[in-house]
Amino acid sequence: MLYTFSKAQYDAETLDTFLTHLNENDVVVLWQDGVLQAVKNQDFFAKLPHCYLLEQDVVARGLNASLQIFKTLSLYEFIGLTEKNFPQIAL
């Protein structure tokens, strides 16, 4: 399953609700303002085995240096993930 987070204002309780139900095959992508979650709630996302940030959104927000522990995806790679992972939940 693919989970995409596009907003910066998820609280810890909401994140915990979604992220505790993930299994080892699930993929999380932070994009748009969702990349700010990697800064605000780094401990939630850093421990996930398949957590990615959309590279163009990281660069647009000047977060390159502070988020080096995360894997980034190009838009092309993100499209590939959407083709391989179904169902998808956009949050």
C-alpha positions in Angstrom: 0.0 0.0 0.0 1.2 3.5 -0.8 0.6 6.3 1.7 1.2 9.9 0.6 1.3 12.8 3.0 1.0 16.2 1.4 0.3 18.5 4.4 2.5 20.0 7.1 0.0 20.1 9.9 -0.6 16.4 10.9 -0.5 16.1 14.7 1.4 13.3 16.5 -1.8 11.4 17.3 -2.9 11.3 13.7 0.5 10.2 12.5 0.7 7.5 15.1 -2.7 6.2 14.1 -1.6 5.7 10.5 2.0 4.8 10.9 1.5 2.1 13.5 -0.6 0.1 11.1 2.1 0.0 8.4 3.7 -3.3 7.5 7.1 -4.0 5.9 5.7 -3.8 2.4 4.0 -0.4 2.7 5.6 2.7 1.2 5.3 6.3 2.5 5.9 9.3 0.4 6.1 12.8 1.8 5.5 15.4 -0.9 4.3 19.0 -1.3 4.2 20.5 2.2 4.3 17.0 3.6 8.1 17.1 3.3 8.0 19.4 6.3 6.8 16.4 8.3 10.3 14.9 8.0 11.6 17.9 9.9 8.7 18.3 12.4 8.2 14.6 13.2 11.5 13.0 12.1 11.3 10.2 14.7 8.0 9.0 13.2 9.3 8.8 9.7 13.0 8.0 10.0 12.3 4.5 11.4 10.1 3.5 8.5 11.8 1.1 6.0 10.2 2.6 2.9 9.9 6.3 3.5 10.7 8.7 0.6 10.6 12.5 0.1 9.8 14.0 -3.3 13.1 15.6 -4.3 11.7 18.7 -6.0 9.6 19.6 -2.9 12.7 19.2 -0.6 14.7 21.4 -2.9 11.9 24.0 -3.3 11.8 24.4 0.5 15.5 24.6 1.0 15.6 21.4 3.2 18.4 19.5 1.4 21.0 19.7 4.2 18.6 18.9 7.1 17.0 15.8 5.5 20.0 13.8 4.3 19.0 10.7 6.3 15.9 10.3 4.1 15.8 8.8 0.6 14.5 11.2 -2.1 12.6 10.4 -5.3 12.4 12.1 -8.6 9.0 12.8 -10.0 9.6 9.9 -12.5 10.5 7.5 -9.6 7.4 8.6 -7.7 5.2 7.8 -10.7 6.8 4.3 -10.8 5.9 3.8 -7.1 2.3 4.7 -7.8 2.2 2.1 -10.5 3.6 -0.6 -8.3 1.8 0.1 -5.0 -2.0 -0.4 -4.8 -4.2 0.6 -3.1 -3.1 4.1 -2.3 -4.1 6.5 0.5 -3.6 10.2 0.1 -3.5 12.1 3.3 
